[in-house]
């Protein structure tokens, strides 16, 4: 297939609705959603997509019920431990990075995030997974501006602002997918998505399939990207 996106970003929406639909707990819905990320990584490799960005936890998610947030933190720790301890040969091909206000997480999770980045940072890695945790698009821009102000810079241009975003050095997403039928970004990478193509899938995130993923790539390949020209 020609014109495959190099970088796909996903808003994996619908875990809680999926759990209600199947009469399962929120924990089971979130666990299924996290498991789905592994499936998408396999599909990315299959179709030669080299970078995947997943929105895992927004800054607004801290406002949810404390028990629900604590349960999510428990899932984060379990999956971070698996990533750190894994001896899967595919691990040697994948770099994992985390972006967001990581300092808002409990110290134990902060440590595990740092460790997960370290164990996947060596060698030549063909694929990269970016996880947006404690992330909000407006917060990212605010943090970038405050960092620029603290540096004493008096005049800001596009390059300077880009170089202070969390995602400094990463290519902008070519394709953004949101599941569950909602047709909005809800703050996902507003600066980086200026020329991204959007694809809105009706399925809830845990039901998102290889066929849906392929459909998104095919739709992307049919579009003409002009970048304002």
Secondary structure as the mmCIF struct_conf table of DSSP 4:
data_model
#
loop_
_struct_conf.conf_type_id
_struct_conf.id
_struct_conf.beg_label_comp_id
_struct_conf.beg_label_asym_id
_struct_conf.beg_label_seq_id
_struct_conf.end_label_comp_id
_struct_conf.end_label_asym_id
_struct_conf.end_label_seq_id
BEND BEND1 UNK A 3 UNK A 3
BEND BEND2 UNK A 6 UNK A 6
STRN STRN1 UNK A 7 UNK A 11
HELX_RH_AL_P HELX_RH_AL_P1 UNK A 15 UNK A 21
TURN_TY1_P TURN_TY1_P1 UNK A 22 UNK A 23
HELX_RH_AL_P HELX_RH_AL_P2 UNK A 26 UNK A 46
TURN_TY1_P TURN_TY1_P2 UNK A 47 UNK A 48
STRN STRN2 UNK A 51 UNK A 58
HELX_RH_3T_P HELX_RH_3T_P1 UNK A 59 UNK A 63
BEND BEND3 UNK A 64 UNK A 64
HELX_RH_AL_P HELX_RH_AL_P3 UNK A 66 UNK A 85
HELX_RH_3T_P HELX_RH_3T_P2 UNK A 89 UNK A 93
STRN STRN3 UNK A 94 UNK A 99
BEND BEND4 UNK A 100 UNK A 100
HELX_RH_3T_P HELX_RH_3T_P3 UNK A 102 UNK A 104
BEND BEND5 UNK A 105 UNK A 105
HELX_RH_AL_P HELX_RH_AL_P4 UNK A 107 UNK A 119
TURN_TY1_P TURN_TY1_P3 UNK A 120 UNK A 120
BEND BEND6 UNK A 121 UNK A 123
BEND BEND7 UNK A 126 UNK A 126
STRN STRN4 UNK A 127 UNK A 135
HELX_RH_AL_P HELX_RH_AL_P5 UNK A 137 UNK A 150
TURN_TY1_P TURN_TY1_P4 UNK A 151 UNK A 152
HELX_RH_AL_P HELX_RH_AL_P6 UNK A 158 UNK A 162
TURN_TY1_P TURN_TY1_P5 UNK A 163 UNK A 164
BEND BEND8 UNK A 165 UNK A 165
TURN_TY1_P TURN_TY1_P6 UNK A 166 UNK A 169
BEND BEND9 UNK A 170 UNK A 170
HELX_LH_PP_P HELX_LH_PP_P1 UNK A 171 UNK A 173
BEND BEND10 UNK A 174 UNK A 174
STRN STRN5 UNK A 175 UNK A 178
TURN_TY1_P TURN_TY1_P7 UNK A 180 UNK A 181
TURN_TY1_P TURN_TY1_P8 UNK A 186 UNK A 187
BEND BEND11 UNK A 188 UNK A 189
TURN_TY1_P TURN_TY1_P9 UNK A 190 UNK A 195
STRN STRN6 UNK A 197 UNK A 200
BEND BEND12 UNK A 203 UNK A 203
HELX_RH_3T_P HELX_RH_3T_P4 UNK A 205 UNK A 207
HELX_RH_AL_P HELX_RH_AL_P7 UNK A 210 UNK A 222
BEND BEND13 UNK A 223 UNK A 223
TURN_TY1_P TURN_TY1_P10 UNK A 227 UNK A 228
#
